[in-house]
């Protein structure tokens, strides 16, 4: 039987016995030793590519613009309105935010960008590579953007969008 050389995990090389373990597999013959040795680099290369692709999926591809903001709660008599017609608001991420018609919005506070409203009639989210729970920010009857509830930041609309509303 001809000797088969393989680099061991300690960095040493040596002759393999007829029953040598390679990566947890017992090689009983020179043909098996050759087959196992030949597949090992391909397996490692495939594993490396898989690892790179897995890591690549974790990157933030599209980010939501987030501006610092201070939210002041509305205490005595918060305003409310009924959204008469649906509206589509863009924030520059490629994902539009759809506001459903016939939803009631209650003021929860104010910021320097406008009044902040939330609703129980729809879940309002802002989407990019991540999804953010949001509240609607309105100034002079137009959507100026969204207040990100968890991040406590303001996400501006690409263009202000006028709303058709009825005061409640």
C-alpha positions, 0 to 999 in steps of 0.5 A, a space after each residue: 500500500 502506498 503512503 498517503 500524506 495529510 496535514 493533521 490538525 496540529 500542522 504535522 504531516 505523516 503516513 496514514 494507517 489503513 484505518 485513519 480518521 479524516 475529519 471524523 470519517 474512517 478511511 479504510 483504503 487508499 481509494 477512500 483516503 484519496 476520495 476523502 482528501 479530494 472532497 475536503 477542500 471542496 467542502 471547506 470552500 462551499 462552507 466558506 461561501 455559505 458563511 459569506 452569504 449568511 453574513 451578507 444577509 445581515 447587513 442593512 441595505 436600506 436605512 430609514 432616515 431618522 432625525 432627533 425629536 422631542 415628543 411632548 405628550 398631549 394632556 388636557 383634550 387631545 385632537 382626533 380626526 377620521 381619515 376620509 380617504 386613503 393616502 400613500 406616503 413615501 419616505 425614500 426607501 422604496 416602501 410606501 406607507 399606506 394610510 387606510 381610509 375610515 380610520 380614526 386617529 387620536 393625538 398623542 403628542 406634538 413635536 417640532 415637525 407637527 402633531 403626532 397621531 396614533 390609531 387602533 384601526 391599523 398597525 402603522 409601520 415604516 419599512 426599509 431593511 427593518 420594520 419600525 412601528 410608527 405614529 403619524 406626524 401631521 402639520 397643517 393637514 399634511 403628513 410630514 413624516 412618522 414618529 418611530 415609537 421605539 427609536 423615539 426619532 422622526 422619519 420625514 416623508 419624501 413629500 408632504 401629503 395632504 389628508 382628507 379628514 373630518 374632525 372628531 
